Every structure is written in structure tokens, then in C-alpha cells.
Amino acid sequence: MKREVLAGVLAGSLLLGTLPAMAQELGFWKAESNTARDVTGDVGISESKIAIEAFYPFNIVRARDLTPAETSAVFDTDIASNSKAHLYGLVIPANRKFLHKNTLCGNEDTHWMVAYAEGNTLALAFFSGEQSPTFAVDAIANSSSFCGMYRYTR
């Protein structure tokens, strides 16, 4: 049932328009890490929505591509690989509870999501705060707006 609902959300959203380049993170992803299984469950991403736990769709707006250095700061990727992540703006209220009554950013609204897909794996990082996060190793390590990272697989 969850998969059918998610497929409907994604299909409807994909018909609304296209990005200049299709992002690898689009589609259905199965929670892989313990934190993903405990908080978000499976997710689906379209060009205009993310469906968390398959039943909770939220609007997203692709803000920009991250450089390989910025991607590495968030996901510890190899800078030389030309890996690129995408920054999305969104609003997920702090009072929205997901699996096991968990939230994404504690008592803060979630305003930013970074998605990095490579092959059959996806990593998502969520941030609070009105201002776009600073994507540098020290800034991420000392950030009070970094909420968490979740890993998924196809």
C-alpha cells in the first residue's frame, strides 16, 4: 500500500515539469541506515516533492548544485571524483512526527535538504535555519543547523 501511494505522488509530481538535468536522486529509495529506518522510513523524491515514510509528501525546490568540494564536506566523498549533490529548499515543521515519533530537526523546522546519489545509493542530509547552510568541513562539523544524515538504497 505504501508503495502505491508513493508511486502516485511521484507520478503526479513528475508530470508537472522537468529540470534542465534529471537528478539521480529522483525515484523510490528504501531506508538502509539504522537512522533512516528509525526516522524517515522509505522515501520517494520527485522534481517537486519528497515523500517521507511513503505517506507524508512535502514540497521541495531545487536551489542549486553543490560543487565537489561542498559535496565532500557534507558526505565525505572524494573531491577528485567530481561528485555533485543538490541542495533543496523545503519546510517540514518541527512538530511533524515520523517513525517512532521522531522528528528530522528536533524542535526546529527543517528548511534544507542535500541529496547525493551515486549508483544505487542515496544520502540525504537535513538542515534547519532560514539561511542556506555553509558547505565546508569545519562549518558542517560545528553547525548547529545540521540535523542528520540518512542513507538509502534502490
Secondary structure as GFF3:
##gff-version 3
##sequence-region A 1 154
A	DSSP	alpha_helix	2	14	.	.	.	ID=ss1
A	DSSP	beta_strand	27	31	.	.	.	ID=ss2
A	DSSP	alpha_helix	34	39	.	.	.	ID=ss3
A	DSSP	beta_strand	43	45	.	.	.	ID=ss4
A	DSSP	beta_strand	49	52	.	.	.	ID=ss5
A	DSSP	beta_strand	56	65	.	.	.	ID=ss6
A	DSSP	alpha_helix	68	75	.	.	.	ID=ss7
A	DSSP	three_ten_helix	79	81	.	.	.	ID=ss8
A	DSSP	beta_strand	86	92	.	.	.	ID=ss9
A	DSSP	three_ten_helix	99	101	.	.	.	ID=ss10
A	DSSP	beta_strand	110	118	.	.	.	ID=ss11
A	DSSP	beta_strand	121	128	.	.	.	ID=ss12
A	DSSP	alpha_helix	137	141	.	.	.	ID=ss13
A	DSSP	beta_strand	146	153	.	.	.	ID=ss14
###
